Amino acid sequence: MGATQSPGEAPAPPPFRPGAEYLFTAVCAWLLPGSGHWFLGHRLRGAVLGGAILGIFWLGEAMAIPPPESKEPRKPLAVTRPVHPIFFACQVGNGFSTLMANTLWGAPLYPDRGAASKPDHHLPTYLNLAILLTSVSGLLNFLLVLHVLDPRTWSERRASPPRGGSP
Amino acid sequence: MMAVLAAAASPSGSVAVHVSLFLLVSLVVAFVTSGIRVGNIRQIAVETRKFFVTIILVIAAFAVFVEALSWVFLKR
């Protein structure tokens, strides 16, 4: 079979085994977008991708603040698990930012009375876009986490030291 | 500042805000997915442009299709 090694051929790398560093990097990649790539040595890539993802997340949060004429407290409404849990499942890909936004500003403005609820005319004008931006940024960070979790990413890292190589 | 907010809140301004933010989100999606797949900066730029153009063309085609359906069935 192909298990025998011919003379002159480089020895096969040892099989990848996830350890504490792998787990730590994956959790960091989830909590702070781009930090996983930073720890893997792709510092420029991690900083730029993390900045882009966090940028659209916080742009979305800023767009979800009610207008001044509203009597509601001026807090962002895009991330709130009790009000829209399905979007929250997408947003939670951003880790710490989403958990912080939900903890600080995630409480519903008023109790849900179902069909008896009156329309709220003072919701932020672009709340739909705000929810879109925050959800897309969370889903994009899930992609970054998956890339960090991929054993091939770690094999590439072992094969070629990243500093001075790919960004 | 108030004039900008008022213009953005008008119907035509609202469409402009929606379209520009849609373009921004598409660009970020194209950039991040390309940044994950390829490592070279020049390749990332090329892949981002290709993916961005594809997203825009596909969504534009879908919008035309939906508009045509609306015109055919709803007469508006």
gemmi code that builds the backbone of each chain (N, CA, C; Angstrom):
import gemmi

chains = {
    "A": [
        ("MET", (0.850, -1.190, 0.000), (0.000, 0.000, 0.000), (0.884, 1.238, 0.000)),
        ("GLY", (0.278, 2.458, 0.189), (1.048, 3.685, 0.129), (1.679, 4.067, 1.452)),
        ("ALA", (1.675, 3.160, 2.437), (2.176, 3.527, 3.752), (3.694, 3.546, 3.809)),
        ("THR", (4.335, 2.802, 2.913), (5.796, 2.767, 2.949), (6.356, 4.069, 2.388)),
        ("GLN", (7.411, 4.524, 3.040), (7.988, 5.804, 2.641), (9.221, 5.564, 1.794)),
        ("SER", (9.257, 6.139, 0.596), (10.413, 5.959, -0.277), (11.560, 6.839, 0.206)),
        ("PRO", (12.790, 6.439, -0.052), (13.931, 7.245, 0.406), (13.929, 8.610, -0.269)),
        ("GLY", (14.248, 9.646, 0.488), (14.281, 11.008, -0.056), (12.973, 11.744, 0.093)),
        ("GLU", (11.886, 11.002, 0.379), (10.575, 11.646, 0.533), (10.468, 12.217, 1.951)),
        ("ALA", (9.870, 13.424, 2.069), (9.743, 14.056, 3.386), (8.796, 13.237, 4.254)),
        ("PRO", (9.073, 13.135, 5.551), (8.173, 12.353, 6.420), (6.805, 13.025, 6.514)),
        ("ALA", (5.778, 12.185, 6.577), (4.408, 12.728, 6.654), (4.223, 13.448, 7.988)),
        ("PRO", (3.521, 14.596, 7.972), (3.309, 15.318, 9.232), (2.432, 14.494, 10.162)),
        ("PRO", (2.622, 14.656, 11.462), (1.783, 13.899, 12.399), (0.321, 14.343, 12.270)),
        ("PRO", (-0.616, 13.426, 12.537), (-2.033, 13.794, 12.408), (-2.410, 14.901, 13.384)),
        ("PHE", (-3.347, 15.739, 12.950), (-3.753, 16.872, 13.775), (-4.571, 16.395, 14.979)),
        ("ARG", (-4.202, 16.875, 16.169), (-4.969, 16.549, 17.377), (-5.342, 17.858, 18.062)),
        ("PRO", (-6.629, 18.152, 18.191), (-7.022, 19.406, 18.855), (-6.665, 19.378, 20.329)),
        ("GLY", (-6.127, 20.477, 20.801), (-5.752, 20.570, 22.211), (-6.326, 21.826, 22.838)),
        ("ALA", (-5.724, 22.227, 23.945), (-6.226, 23.400, 24.665), (-6.067, 24.668, 23.836)),
        ("GLU", (-4.964, 24.758, 23.077), (-4.737, 25.949, 22.252), (-5.813, 26.074, 21.172)),
        ("TYR", (-6.184, 24.919, 20.595), (-7.233, 24.891, 19.565), (-8.549, 25.402, 20.149)),
        ("LEU", (-8.905, 24.898, 21.330), (-10.163, 25.296, 21.966), (-10.129, 26.783, 22.334)),
        ("PHE", (-9.010, 27.217, 22.894), (-8.868, 28.614, 23.298), (-9.000, 29.543, 22.084)),
        ("THR", (-8.333, 29.171, 20.989), (-8.380, 30.008, 19.785), (-9.792, 30.061, 19.213)),
        ("ALA", (-10.488, 28.917, 19.230), (-11.850, 28.895, 18.696), (-12.782, 29.772, 19.537)),
        ("VAL", (-12.659, 29.682, 20.859), (-13.522, 30.492, 21.733), (-13.211, 31.987, 21.546)),
        ("CYS", (-11.920, 32.308, 21.431), (-11.540, 33.716, 21.206), (-12.094, 34.201, 19.867)),
        ("ALA", (-12.015, 33.334, 18.838), (-12.514, 33.721, 17.512), (-14.003, 34.027, 17.562)),
        ("TRP", (-14.731, 33.289, 18.414), (-16.165, 33.548, 18.544), (-16.408, 34.840, 19.352)),
        ("LEU", (-15.690, 34.989, 20.459), (-15.946, 36.146, 21.330), (-15.579, 37.466, 20.658)),
        ("LEU", (-14.444, 37.492, 19.972), (-13.988, 38.737, 19.344), (-13.611, 38.428, 17.895)),
        ("PRO", (-14.422, 38.877, 16.931), (-14.154, 38.548, 15.521), (-12.722, 38.915, 15.112)),
        ("GLY", (-12.049, 37.995, 14.448), (-10.693, 38.224, 13.964), (-9.617, 37.791, 14.932)),
        ("SER", (-9.967, 37.613, 16.213), (-8.915, 37.281, 17.181), (-8.366, 35.870, 16.960)),
        ("GLY", (-9.176, 34.955, 16.448), (-8.694, 33.607, 16.160), (-7.595, 33.636, 15.114)),
        ("HIS", (-7.823, 34.403, 14.048), (-6.795, 34.527, 13.015), (-5.569, 35.254, 13.563)),
        ("TRP", (-5.803, 36.198, 14.435), (-4.675, 36.911, 15.073), (-3.792, 35.917, 15.819)),
        ("PHE", (-4.421, 35.030, 16.629), (-3.644, 34.061, 17.393), (-2.964, 33.035, 16.491)),
        ("LEU", (-3.573, 32.772, 15.331), (-2.962, 31.828, 14.397), (-1.784, 32.455, 13.657)),
        ("GLY", (-1.585, 33.752, 13.843), (-0.462, 34.420, 13.193), (-0.845, 35.266, 12.001)),
        ("HIS", (-2.098, 35.147, 11.532), (-2.563, 35.967, 10.407), (-3.070, 37.286, 10.970)),
        ("ARG", (-2.148, 38.131, 11.395), (-2.567, 39.307, 12.172), (-3.270, 40.344, 11.321)),
        ("LEU", (-2.737, 40.627, 10.144), (-3.370, 41.649, 9.293), (-4.761, 41.176, 8.874)),
        ("ARG", (-4.826, 39.906, 8.469), (-6.115, 39.368, 8.028), (-7.137, 39.399, 9.169)),
        ("GLY", (-6.693, 38.982, 10.358), (-7.601, 38.981, 11.508), (-8.087, 40.369, 11.847)),
        ("ALA", (-7.174, 41.349, 11.809), (-7.568, 42.713, 12.169), (-8.544, 43.292, 11.150)),
        ("VAL", (-8.263, 43.069, 9.866), (-9.121, 43.674, 8.830), (-10.495, 42.993, 8.802)),
        ("LEU", (-10.505, 41.654, 8.828), (-11.795, 40.948, 8.784), (-12.603, 41.224, 10.052)),
        ("GLY", (-11.927, 41.205, 11.204), (-12.624, 41.503, 12.460), (-13.170, 42.924, 12.477)),
        ("GLY", (-12.379, 43.868, 11.959), (-12.832, 45.258, 11.901), (-14.053, 45.418, 11.003)),
        ("ALA", (-14.034, 44.721, 9.864), (-15.178, 44.818, 8.942), (-16.442, 44.246, 9.593)),
        ("ILE", (-16.285, 43.095, 10.259), (-17.448, 42.438, 10.867), (-17.988, 43.276, 12.035)),
        ("LEU", (-17.087, 43.717, 12.898), (-17.546, 44.539, 14.027), (-18.082, 45.883, 13.543)),
        ("GLY", (-17.516, 46.388, 12.460), (-17.976, 47.672, 11.909), (-19.428, 47.615, 11.498)),
        ("ILE", (-19.812, 46.559, 10.750), (-21.217, 46.524, 10.325), (-22.132, 46.165, 11.504)),
        ("PHE", (-21.604, 45.432, 12.487), (-22.438, 45.139, 13.655), (-22.790, 46.434, 14.405)),
        ("TRP", (-21.767, 47.249, 14.700), (-22.024, 48.458, 15.487), (-22.694, 49.545, 14.656)),
        ("LEU", (-22.503, 49.523, 13.339), (-23.283, 50.431, 12.488), (-24.769, 50.075, 12.597)),
        ("GLY", (-25.062, 48.770, 12.580), (-26.447, 48.324, 12.736), (-27.021, 48.734, 14.087)),
        ("GLU", (-26.228, 48.550, 15.140), (-26.703, 48.939, 16.472), (-26.981, 50.450, 16.539)),
        ("ALA", (-26.104, 51.244, 15.923), (-26.291, 52.700, 15.952), (-27.546, 53.101, 15.186)),
        ("MET", (-27.877, 52.342, 14.139), (-29.069, 52.685, 13.351), (-30.353, 52.296, 14.067)),
        ("ALA", (-30.265, 51.498, 15.108), (-31.460, 50.984, 15.777), (-31.818, 51.779, 17.024)),
        ("ILE", (-31.308, 52.999, 17.150), (-31.657, 53.833, 18.304), (-32.933, 54.602, 17.965)),
        ("PRO", (-33.939, 54.583, 18.836), (-35.196, 55.287, 18.525), (-34.966, 56.785, 18.330)),
        ("PRO", (-35.813, 57.436, 17.519), (-35.644, 58.875, 17.271), (-35.907, 59.689, 18.533)),
        ("PRO", (-35.415, 60.947, 18.572), (-35.555, 61.761, 19.791), (-37.017, 62.011, 20.181)),
        ("GLU", (-37.946, 62.058, 19.196), (-39.343, 62.351, 19.532), (-40.036, 61.170, 20.218)),
        ("SER", (-39.380, 60.000, 20.186), (-39.957, 58.839, 20.854), (-39.856, 59.002, 22.373)),
        ("LYS", (-40.864, 58.477, 23.077), (-40.805, 58.524, 24.544), (-39.986, 57.363, 25.108)),
        ("GLU", (-39.608, 56.447, 24.213), (-38.852, 55.277, 24.667), (-37.417, 55.674, 25.000)),
        ("PRO", (-36.751, 54.909, 25.874), (-35.336, 55.197, 26.156), (-34.497, 55.056, 24.891)),
        ("ARG", (-33.499, 55.924, 24.754), (-32.687, 55.927, 23.537), (-31.599, 54.864, 23.638)),
        ("LYS", (-31.999, 53.616, 23.416), (-31.065, 52.488, 23.442), (-31.262, 51.680, 22.165)),
        ("PRO", (-30.203, 51.035, 21.661), (-30.338, 50.268, 20.422), (-31.289, 49.083, 20.592)),
        ("LEU", (-32.093, 48.845, 19.548), (-33.114, 47.798, 19.645), (-32.837, 46.610, 18.721)),
        ("ALA", (-31.676, 46.596, 18.073), (-31.451, 45.550, 17.063), (-31.220, 44.179, 17.690)),
        ("VAL", (-30.511, 44.140, 18.819), (-30.171, 42.851, 19.432), (-31.026, 42.667, 20.680)),
        ("THR", (-31.991, 41.784, 20.613), (-32.812, 41.486, 21.789), (-33.369, 40.069, 21.667)),
        ("ARG", (-32.844, 39.195, 22.476), (-33.240, 37.778, 22.391), (-34.719, 37.555, 22.694)),
        ("PRO", (-35.310, 38.241, 23.705), (-36.726, 37.971, 23.979), (-37.650, 38.406, 22.845)),
        ("VAL", (-37.296, 39.466, 22.106), (-38.209, 40.000, 21.087), (-38.063, 39.271, 19.764)),
        ("HIS", (-36.834, 39.078, 19.295), (-36.668, 38.293, 18.058), (-35.541, 37.274, 18.224)),
        ("PRO", (-35.914, 36.105, 18.785), (-34.894, 35.084, 19.086), (-34.232, 34.489, 17.857)),
        ("ILE", (-34.933, 34.472, 16.719), (-34.325, 33.846, 15.534), (-33.196, 34.715, 15.001)),
        ("PHE", (-33.433, 36.029, 14.931), (-32.347, 36.920, 14.517), (-31.206, 36.875, 15.539)),
        ("PHE", (-31.573, 36.707, 16.811), (-30.530, 36.645, 17.843), (-29.602, 35.455, 17.598)),
        ("ALA", (-30.173, 34.358, 17.111), (-29.337, 33.180, 16.828), (-28.286, 33.499, 15.765)),
        ("CYS", (-28.614, 34.384, 14.827), (-27.616, 34.810, 13.835), (-26.637, 35.805, 14.460)),
        ("GLN", (-27.184, 36.760, 15.219), (-26.344, 37.820, 15.795), (-25.341, 37.281, 16.806)),
        ("VAL", (-25.696, 36.173, 17.476), (-24.839, 35.677, 18.557), (-23.490, 35.161, 18.029)),
        ("GLY", (-23.374, 35.039, 16.715), (-22.076, 34.712, 16.129), (-21.015, 35.733, 16.464)),
        ("ASN", (-21.434, 36.942, 16.837), (-20.478, 37.984, 17.187), (-19.964, 37.889, 18.612)),
        ("GLY", (-20.434, 36.908, 19.365), (-19.903, 36.644, 20.690), (-20.099, 37.770, 21.683)),
        ("PHE", (-19.008, 38.338, 22.138), (-19.047, 39.295, 23.238), (-19.911, 40.511, 22.914)),
        ("SER", (-19.790, 41.066, 21.712), (-20.562, 42.265, 21.359), (-22.060, 42.005, 21.478)),
        ("THR", (-22.493, 40.859, 20.967), (-23.915, 40.536, 20.997), (-24.389, 40.281, 22.425)),
        ("LEU", (-23.592, 39.532, 23.183), (-23.995, 39.242, 24.557), (-24.068, 40.528, 25.382)),
        ("MET", (-23.109, 41.428, 25.149), (-23.132, 42.697, 25.872), (-24.350, 43.535, 25.467)),
        ("ALA", (-24.615, 43.620, 24.152), (-25.758, 44.412, 23.687), (-27.064, 43.841, 24.232)),
        ("ASN", (-27.166, 42.512, 24.258), (-28.392, 41.896, 24.761), (-28.551, 42.115, 26.266)),
        ("THR", (-27.442, 42.059, 26.989), (-27.504, 42.259, 28.446), (-27.855, 43.708, 28.789)),
        ("LEU", (-27.236, 44.645, 28.083), (-27.433, 46.059, 28.421), (-28.760, 46.609, 27.890)),
        ("TRP", (-29.101, 46.247, 26.657), (-30.231, 46.918, 25.993), (-31.273, 45.931, 25.456)),
        ("GLY", (-31.184, 44.660, 25.825), (-32.031, 43.647, 25.186), (-33.417, 43.465, 25.778)),
        ("ALA", (-33.719, 44.152, 26.880), (-35.044, 43.951, 27.492), (-36.126, 44.534, 26.587)),
        ("PRO", (-37.287, 43.877, 26.473), (-38.371, 44.428, 25.637), (-38.821, 45.791, 26.154)),
        ("LEU", (-39.265, 46.661, 25.235), (-39.715, 48.005, 25.636), (-41.031, 47.932, 26.399)),
        ("TYR", (-41.872, 46.981, 26.016), (-43.167, 46.832, 26.677), (-43.588, 45.372, 26.560)),
        ("PRO", (-44.504, 44.922, 27.424), (-44.901, 43.506, 27.368), (-45.657, 43.183, 26.076)),
        ("ASP", (-45.473, 41.969, 25.600), (-46.140, 41.526, 24.373), (-47.590, 41.163, 24.704)),
        ("ARG", (-48.545, 41.907, 24.137), (-49.964, 41.613, 24.381), (-50.604, 40.945, 23.162)),
        ("GLY", (-49.796, 40.424, 22.286), (-50.313, 39.716, 21.120), (-51.102, 40.639, 20.220)),
        ("ALA", (-52.311, 40.194, 19.827), (-53.133, 40.981, 18.905), (-53.625, 42.283, 19.538)),
        ("ALA", (-53.611, 42.374, 20.862), (-54.087, 43.593, 21.527), (-53.030, 44.692, 21.543)),
        ("SER", (-51.816, 44.374, 21.074), (-50.751, 45.384, 21.068), (-51.068, 46.475, 20.053)),
        ("LYS", (-50.753, 47.721, 20.418), (-50.944, 48.833, 19.483), (-49.677, 49.011, 18.654)),
        ("PRO", (-49.827, 49.494, 17.399), (-48.623, 49.731, 16.587), (-47.743, 50.805, 17.220)),
        ("ASP", (-46.449, 50.578, 17.170), (-45.503, 51.552, 17.699), (-44.985, 52.394, 16.536)),
        ("HIS", (-45.371, 53.672, 16.506), (-44.979, 54.534, 15.392), (-43.633, 55.199, 15.624)),
        ("HIS", (-43.004, 54.915, 16.729), (-41.731, 55.585, 17.031), (-40.552, 54.623, 17.016)),
        ("LEU", (-40.730, 53.502, 16.344), (-39.584, 52.606, 16.201), (-38.561, 53.263, 15.269)),
        ("PRO", (-37.292, 52.896, 15.372), (-36.292, 53.479, 14.464), (-36.665, 53.245, 12.998)),
        ("THR", (-36.416, 54.261, 12.165), (-36.808, 54.183, 10.750), (-36.170, 52.980, 10.062)),
        ("TYR", (-34.909, 52.720, 10.370), (-34.182, 51.670, 9.663), (-33.919, 50.459, 10.560)),
        ("LEU", (-34.903, 50.135, 11.396), (-34.726, 48.974, 12.281), (-34.533, 47.692, 11.473)),
        ("ASN", (-35.238, 47.587, 10.322), (-35.085, 46.387, 9.485), (-33.645, 46.242, 8.991)),
        ("LEU", (-33.057, 47.377, 8.538), (-31.665, 47.316, 8.073), (-30.715, 47.041, 9.228)),
        ("ALA", (-31.033, 47.598, 10.392), (-30.174, 47.386, 11.560), (-30.129, 45.906, 11.918)),
        ("ILE", (-31.297, 45.259, 11.901), (-31.341, 43.830, 12.218), (-30.604, 43.030, 11.135)),
        ("LEU", (-30.751, 43.461, 9.868), (-30.037, 42.786, 8.776), (-28.528, 42.890, 8.976)),
        ("LEU", (-28.041, 44.091, 9.245), (-26.590, 44.289, 9.389), (-26.033, 43.480, 10.554)),
        ("THR", (-26.707, 43.517, 11.702), (-26.192, 42.786, 12.863), (-26.257, 41.270, 12.632)),
        ("SER", (-27.313, 40.810, 11.955), (-27.428, 39.367, 11.703), (-26.368, 38.899, 10.713)),
        ("VAL", (-26.159, 39.679, 9.643), (-25.156, 39.288, 8.648), (-23.766, 39.271, 9.279)),
        ("SER", (-23.484, 40.250, 10.140), (-22.152, 40.265, 10.752), (-21.962, 39.058, 11.658)),
        ("GLY", (-23.006, 38.656, 12.371), (-22.901, 37.453, 13.206), (-22.658, 36.210, 12.368)),
        ("LEU", (-23.373, 36.097, 11.247), (-23.196, 34.921, 10.382), (-21.796, 34.904, 9.763)),
        ("LEU", (-21.280, 36.101, 9.428), (-19.924, 36.149, 8.863), (-18.890, 35.701, 9.894)),
        ("ASN", (-19.121, 36.063, 11.161), (-18.143, 35.607, 12.161), (-18.230, 34.099, 12.383)),
        ("PHE", (-19.422, 33.522, 12.186), (-19.503, 32.054, 12.229), (-18.563, 31.456, 11.169)),
        ("LEU", (-18.489, 32.101, 9.988), (-17.582, 31.611, 8.942), (-16.124, 31.689, 9.408)),
        ("LEU", (-15.786, 32.802, 10.057), (-14.405, 32.934, 10.561), (-14.103, 31.844, 11.590)),
        ("VAL", (-15.072, 31.575, 12.472), (-14.863, 30.538, 13.497), (-14.685, 29.177, 12.826)),
        ("LEU", (-15.510, 28.900, 11.795), (-15.382, 27.619, 11.089), (-14.005, 27.496, 10.447)),
        ("HIS", (-13.495, 28.614, 9.904), (-12.161, 28.579, 9.297), (-11.094, 28.294, 10.350)),
        ("VAL", (-11.273, 28.865, 11.537), (-10.318, 28.602, 12.623), (-10.436, 27.152, 13.091)),
        ("LEU", (-11.664, 26.607, 13.096), (-11.858, 25.229, 13.560), (-11.352, 24.193, 12.551)),
        ("ASP", (-11.166, 24.598, 11.299), (-10.763, 23.658, 10.250), (-9.336, 23.147, 10.507)),
        ("PRO", (-9.141, 21.830, 10.646), (-7.783, 21.304, 10.887), (-6.801, 21.703, 9.791)),
        ("ARG", (-7.298, 21.931, 8.553), (-6.378, 22.300, 7.463), (-5.739, 23.656, 7.731)),
        ("THR", (-6.492, 24.563, 8.402), (-5.912, 25.868, 8.743), (-4.721, 25.692, 9.668)),
        ("TRP", (-4.845, 24.756, 10.609), (-3.758, 24.512, 11.565), (-2.604, 23.782, 10.897)),
        ("SER", (-2.928, 22.883, 9.953), (-1.858, 22.187, 9.227), (-1.049, 23.178, 8.407)),
        ("GLU", (-1.745, 24.118, 7.737), (-1.045, 25.152, 6.955), (-0.142, 25.978, 7.866)),
        ("ARG", (-0.656, 26.259, 9.041), (0.113, 27.076, 9.984), (1.397, 26.344, 10.389)),
        ("ARG", (1.267, 25.000, 10.623), (2.453, 24.249, 11.017), (3.440, 24.128, 9.860)),
        ("ALA", (2.857, 23.999, 8.624), (3.727, 23.804, 7.461), (4.529, 25.062, 7.136)),
        ("SER", (3.901, 26.232, 7.239), (4.618, 27.477, 6.925), (4.336, 28.492, 8.017)),
        ("PRO", (5.366, 28.956, 8.725), (5.137, 29.970, 9.748), (4.507, 31.200, 9.130)),
        ("PRO", (3.392, 31.696, 9.661), (2.647, 32.739, 8.976), (3.301, 34.104, 8.962)),
        ("ARG", (4.144, 34.425, 9.917), (4.700, 35.779, 9.935), (5.604, 35.979, 8.720)),
        ("GLY", (5.298, 36.998, 7.973), (6.068, 37.285, 6.776), (5.537, 36.532, 5.563)),
        ("GLY", (4.609, 35.595, 5.785), (4.009, 34.862, 4.680), (2.699, 35.486, 4.296)),
        ("SER", (1.620, 34.696, 4.395), (0.307, 35.247, 4.046), (-0.108, 36.246, 5.134)),
        ("PRO", (-0.944, 37.220, 4.780), (-1.254, 38.288, 5.752), (-2.048, 37.809, 6.946)),
    ],
    "B": [
        ("MET", (-27.178, 68.255, 9.878), (-27.424, 66.890, 10.377), (-28.917, 66.557, 10.306)),
        ("MET", (-29.731, 67.517, 10.775), (-31.183, 67.294, 10.742), (-31.680, 67.179, 9.299)),
        ("ALA", (-31.045, 67.993, 8.402), (-31.445, 67.943, 6.993), (-31.121, 66.573, 6.399)),
        ("VAL", (-29.961, 66.018, 6.786), (-29.582, 64.690, 6.290), (-30.566, 63.644, 6.790)),
        ("LEU", (-30.920, 63.740, 8.086), (-31.874, 62.770, 8.653), (-33.239, 62.891, 7.992)),
        ("ALA", (-33.670, 64.159, 7.736), (-34.972, 64.361, 7.093), (-34.964, 63.801, 5.677)),
        ("ALA", (-33.846, 64.040, 4.955), (-33.752, 63.516, 3.585), (-33.756, 61.994, 3.593)),
        ("ALA", (-33.076, 61.396, 4.573), (-33.029, 59.932, 4.654), (-34.391, 59.355, 5.004)),
        ("ALA", (-35.207, 60.131, 5.756), (-36.511, 59.623, 6.161), (-37.565, 59.764, 5.064)),
        ("SER", (-37.306, 60.595, 4.039), (-38.269, 60.739, 2.949), (-38.282, 59.458, 2.123)),
        ("PRO", (-39.388, 59.193, 1.369), (-39.473, 57.928, 0.633), (-38.307, 57.691, -0.322)),
        ("SER", (-37.915, 58.748, -1.090), (-36.814, 58.539, -2.036), (-35.494, 58.362, -1.272)),
        ("GLY", (-35.339, 59.137, -0.186), (-34.134, 58.994, 0.639), (-34.066, 57.636, 1.271)),
        ("SER", (-35.219, 57.110, 1.668), (-35.261, 55.788, 2.278), (-34.791, 54.720, 1.295)),
        ("VAL", (-35.219, 54.846, 0.043), (-34.773, 53.881, -0.975), (-33.267, 53.991, -1.157)),
        ("ALA", (-32.759, 55.233, -1.198), (-31.314, 55.419, -1.374), (-30.537, 54.812, -0.209)),
        ("VAL", (-31.052, 55.005, 1.007), (-30.366, 54.433, 2.186), (-30.390, 52.911, 2.116)),
        ("HIS", (-31.555, 52.349, 1.760), (-31.640, 50.890, 1.674), (-30.675, 50.341, 0.622)),
        ("VAL", (-30.638, 50.982, -0.551), (-29.769, 50.485, -1.623), (-28.299, 50.617, -1.227)),
        ("SER", (-27.933, 51.770, -0.636), (-26.514, 51.951, -0.300), (-26.085, 50.998, 0.809)),
        ("LEU", (-26.966, 50.757, 1.779), (-26.584, 49.814, 2.833), (-26.571, 48.374, 2.315)),
        ("PHE", (-27.448, 48.077, 1.373), (-27.418, 46.761, 0.745), (-26.077, 46.555, 0.017)),
        ("LEU", (-25.635, 47.607, -0.691), (-24.338, 47.516, -1.374), (-23.199, 47.340, -0.371)),
        ("LEU", (-23.285, 48.072, 0.739), (-22.239, 47.967, 1.767), (-22.183, 46.550, 2.343)),
        ("VAL", (-23.357, 46.013, 2.686), (-23.394, 44.658, 3.264), (-22.863, 43.642, 2.251)),
        ("SER", (-23.253, 43.796, 0.983), (-22.778, 42.862, -0.049), (-21.268, 42.935, -0.188)),
        ("LEU", (-20.733, 44.156, -0.126), (-19.289, 44.325, -0.253), (-18.562, 43.669, 0.923)),
        ("VAL", (-19.098, 43.836, 2.130), (-18.451, 43.241, 3.311), (-18.528, 41.715, 3.238)),
        ("VAL", (-19.685, 41.191, 2.801), (-19.814, 39.727, 2.660), (-18.799, 39.208, 1.642)),
        ("ALA", (-18.698, 39.897, 0.498), (-17.755, 39.470, -0.538), (-16.325, 39.527, -0.003)),
        ("PHE", (-16.002, 40.580, 0.722), (-14.637, 40.750, 1.229), (-14.292, 39.684, 2.272)),
        ("VAL", (-15.205, 39.456, 3.215), (-14.900, 38.499, 4.290), (-14.806, 37.078, 3.740)),
        ("THR", (-15.730, 36.695, 2.872), (-15.673, 35.321, 2.342), (-14.421, 35.127, 1.480)),
        ("SER", (-14.028, 36.167, 0.737), (-12.790, 36.056, -0.049), (-11.578, 36.026, 0.868)),
        ("GLY", (-11.600, 36.834, 1.913), (-10.487, 36.866, 2.860), (-10.284, 35.552, 3.567)),
        ("ILE", (-11.360, 34.787, 3.740), (-11.229, 33.476, 4.375), (-10.633, 32.472, 3.387)),
        ("ARG", (-11.090, 32.539, 2.129), (-10.698, 31.498, 1.165), (-9.273, 31.663, 0.646)),
        ("VAL", (-8.854, 32.903, 0.377), (-7.515, 33.107, -0.190), (-6.677, 33.968, 0.744)),
        ("GLY", (-5.356, 33.836, 0.631), (-4.488, 34.510, 1.582), (-3.785, 35.734, 1.031)),
        ("ASN", (-3.608, 35.785, -0.279), (-2.855, 36.877, -0.887), (-3.744, 38.117, -1.052)),
        ("ILE", (-3.189, 39.295, -0.758), (-3.997, 40.516, -0.782), (-4.545, 40.800, -2.181)),
        ("ARG", (-3.697, 40.625, -3.188), (-4.149, 40.883, -4.561), (-5.271, 39.919, -4.944)),
        ("GLN", (-5.116, 38.645, -4.558), (-6.157, 37.644, -4.851), (-7.451, 37.998, -4.127)),
        ("ILE", (-7.315, 38.470, -2.882), (-8.510, 38.845, -2.112), (-9.267, 39.949, -2.847)),
        ("ALA", (-8.527, 40.943, -3.372), (-9.165, 42.053, -4.081), (-9.894, 41.551, -5.327)),
        ("VAL", (-9.231, 40.662, -6.074), (-9.843, 40.140, -7.309), (-11.087, 39.325, -6.988)),
        ("GLU", (-10.962, 38.426, -5.975), (-12.097, 37.577, -5.603), (-13.265, 38.416, -5.064)),
        ("THR", (-12.921, 39.449, -4.288), (-13.967, 40.315, -3.729), (-14.742, 40.990, -4.845)),
        ("ARG", (-14.017, 41.505, -5.830), (-14.686, 42.204, -6.934), (-15.592, 41.242, -7.715)),
        ("LYS", (-15.074, 40.025, -7.988), (-15.873, 39.055, -8.742), (-17.134, 38.668, -7.967)),
        ("PHE", (-16.954, 38.392, -6.663), (-18.086, 37.950, -5.845), (-19.107, 39.084, -5.689)),
        ("PHE", (-18.604, 40.306, -5.509), (-19.486, 41.461, -5.342), (-20.327, 41.679, -6.610)),
        ("VAL", (-19.661, 41.619, -7.767), (-20.390, 41.813, -9.028), (-21.433, 40.712, -9.204)),
        ("THR", (-21.061, 39.471, -8.833), (-22.015, 38.360, -8.965), (-23.239, 38.590, -8.074)),
        ("ILE", (-22.992, 38.985, -6.818), (-24.117, 39.229, -5.903), (-25.033, 40.297, -6.480)),
        ("ILE", (-24.446, 41.394, -6.938), (-25.248, 42.513, -7.439), (-26.061, 42.080, -8.652)),
        ("LEU", (-25.417, 41.352, -9.571), (-26.129, 40.939, -10.787), (-27.270, 39.987, -10.450)),
        ("VAL", (-27.001, 39.029, -9.553), (-28.043, 38.045, -9.216), (-29.217, 38.736, -8.515)),
        ("ILE", (-28.921, 39.617, -7.557), (-30.003, 40.296, -6.844), (-30.753, 41.240, -7.786)),
        ("ALA", (-30.022, 41.901, -8.688), (-30.686, 42.802, -9.639), (-31.616, 42.011, -10.557)),
        ("ALA", (-31.143, 40.850, -11.006), (-31.987, 40.013, -11.868), (-33.229, 39.554, -11.104)),
        ("PHE", (-33.046, 39.198, -9.851), (-34.181, 38.754, -9.034), (-35.166, 39.915, -8.825)),
        ("ALA", (-34.632, 41.127, -8.621), (-35.492, 42.294, -8.423), (-36.316, 42.583, -9.675)),
        ("VAL", (-35.674, 42.452, -10.838), (-36.392, 42.666, -12.104), (-37.501, 41.619, -12.251)),
        ("PHE", (-37.206, 40.381, -11.907), (-38.183, 39.293, -11.988), (-39.383, 39.587, -11.072)),
        ("VAL", (-39.098, 40.003, -9.827), (-40.176, 40.299, -8.880), (-40.993, 41.498, -9.364)),
        ("GLU", (-40.311, 42.510, -9.910), (-41.005, 43.689, -10.424), (-41.907, 43.310, -11.601)),
        ("ALA", (-41.411, 42.408, -12.463), (-42.216, 41.958, -13.602), (-43.447, 41.200, -13.119)),
        ("LEU", (-43.274, 40.337, -12.124), (-44.422, 39.609, -11.571), (-45.444, 40.589, -10.987)),
        ("SER", (-44.932, 41.588, -10.285), (-45.810, 42.590, -9.689), (-46.599, 43.328, -10.763)),
        ("TRP", (-45.912, 43.645, -11.862), (-46.572, 44.386, -12.941), (-47.602, 43.500, -13.640)),
        ("VAL", (-47.272, 42.209, -13.833), (-48.171, 41.310, -14.551), (-49.408, 40.984, -13.712)),
        ("PHE", (-49.197, 40.658, -12.448), (-50.313, 40.152, -11.641), (-51.014, 41.235, -10.835)),
        ("LEU", (-50.312, 42.256, -10.428), (-50.922, 43.287, -9.592), (-51.218, 44.556, -10.376)),
        ("LYS", (-50.732, 44.629, -11.615), (-50.954, 45.797, -12.491), (-50.487, 47.091, -11.824)),
        ("ARG", (-49.312, 47.062, -11.237), (-48.797, 48.312, -10.665), (-47.295, 48.416, -10.866)),
    ],
}
model = gemmi.Model(1)
for chain_id, residues in chains.items():
    chain = gemmi.Chain(chain_id)
    for i, (resn, *xyz) in enumerate(residues, 1):
        res = gemmi.Residue()
        res.name, res.seqid = resn, gemmi.SeqId(i, " ")
        for name, pos in zip(("N", "CA", "C"), xyz):
            atom = gemmi.Atom()
            atom.name, atom.element = name, gemmi.Element(name[0])
            atom.pos, atom.b_iso = gemmi.Position(*pos), 0.0
            res.add_atom(atom)
        chain.add_residue(res)
    model.add_chain(chain)
structure = gemmi.Structure()
structure.add_model(model)
structure.setup_entities()
